[in-house]
């Protein structure tokens, strides 16, 4: 993990997506606390899921993991597609 100058003292949160392949959040987002990170995660998930556009197949999982700047998991949102 590289150290970089940050303009504020707010915590940094990362929103990593996995949907068959991993898309790590390289930049992170400064937010006041984990409650704000949850709000951002749910908004981002809504936007990303709208853009799945038929690509999620049965038997597959879509997930977003929110971590803090030390890579500690804070939240995970899962969407599972199942055949019944």
N, C-alpha and C positions, 0 to 999 in steps of 0.2 A: 504494500500500500504506500503510495507516495504522499508525502505531506505537501500541502499547498496552502497558499494564503487564502483565507476566507474573510469576507467583508464583515461578517457578523459573528456573534458567539452562539448562534442557534445550532442545534444538532443537525447533522447531515444524515439523510435517509436515502436508501437505495431501493429501487423498485425493479426487481429482476423477474423476467417473464420466461416461462418454459412452455412450449407447445410443440413438442417433438424435437425441438432443438432449443438451446438456452440462449437468451438474449439478456446479457447482464447490463445493468445500468452503470455505465462508466463514470458518469458525472455526479450523480446524486442530487438531492434537492435539500436545501436548508429549510427547515420547518421548526416552529416553536416547540413542539412536543409530539409524543406518539399518537395523541388524539388527532392532531392535524395530519399526521402521516396516514392514519386510517382514512380520514376524509379524502385525502389525495388519492390513496389507493383505490377506493371505491369509485371515485370519479374517473380515474384512469382506466380501470377495468371496464367500466361501462363503455367508454370510448373505444377501447381495444376490441371488446367483444362485438360491438357493432360492425367492426371492420373485418371480423373473421370471414364473413361473407361466404358461408357454405364450406369453408375449409376444415372445420372440426368434424371428424369422422367418429362413428361409434367405436368404442374401445380405446379412445384417446383421451388424454387429459390436457386441460389448459390451466396454468397456474401462475399466480403472481406471489412472490415472496418479498416482503418488506424487511430490510435489515437496517441496523444502525451503522454508524461509521466504523464500528469495530467488527462488522460482519455477524453480529448477534441477530438471530431471527426475532422479529417483532410480531409480524402477522403473516398468514398465508391465506390466500383466497384460491379455492379450487373450483373448477368446472369439469365434471366428468360426463362423457358421452357414453351411454350404454345401450346395447341391444337388449330388448326384453321379449 
